Amino acid sequence: MSVSITVADPSSESAGSAFNGYAMLALIAAFLAVILITVISGAPPSDAPGLAVLAFLGPLAICGVGIIFVASGFFMIQPNQAVVLTLFGEYRGTVRKDGLHWTWPWISKQKISVRAHNIHSEKVKINDLRGNPIEVACNVVWRVADTAQAVFDVDDFKEFVNIQIEAGLRTVGARHPYDDMSDEDKTTLRGSADVIAKELRDELNERLAVSGVKVDEAGLTHLAYAPEIAGAMLRRQQADAVIAARKKVVIGAVGMVEDALEKLSRDGIVELDDERRAAMVSNLMVVLCGDREAQPVVNAGTLYQ
């Protein structure tokens, strides 16, 4: 059973607006030019009237304030970065275009990386479908798809991702047995890597949808029985392997014996009654299924003496 996390009023990313940063740099250069021209023109004498002093200091003060105002609104975006804009707590859009930008200084700016992140989880101990304790770990590649959800719908989206990866790994690991040699078509953690990887990715995408995070790739990187049962389960696997191999050998031997008896009868090489046929089947099965080379025994008599 999968778990889906929802919020009452989910956020949604929208495009934010910002001015060209290089144009605002030109404005700062214009302010500096005014200051430079004013200074070069010379300060009024000390006994100059108040209007003359104001005419000199006014442009300097205005340009100085303008430079501070403009300089506080710059922000830079690198490739695969985004900036979330908020005005007095209200979401005003997300800027994703890389380069130098400018916006009003009273607009808050929060940078978020939308690059691919790679997380290798810690080993966690869980019980598989049969109740056997196992250790599993996974590798997950994820990225932020909706910056508004990542910022406003969860408290800390990176910590949220880490917790949900462990929870999703426990959920998927408990759905399937570690291994099942008796049923080749059954999905197992050890034998169905592609199926488990897809299931884990889907599980994580469903859990992380509320945070605006998308999982691109997920897969198990560690899978083993817990140390307390590892020895016993290894012996069981060895026994299952021996039984499966023996079964295949016996089935093949039966087919070979059947073909041999049919050819002998069809070609008329020898006529076999039920007793001779049973003896031949027994001898052939011993030869074909034995672990050691057969030791022939020459019978000088007959089967009836």
Helices and strands as residue ranges (DSSP letters): E 19-20, H 21-41, H 50-71, E 74-77, E 81-87, E 90-95, E 99-102, E 108-113, E 117-120, E 124-127, E 133-144, H 147-152, H 157-175, H 193-208, G 209-211, E 213-225, H 227-267, H 274-289
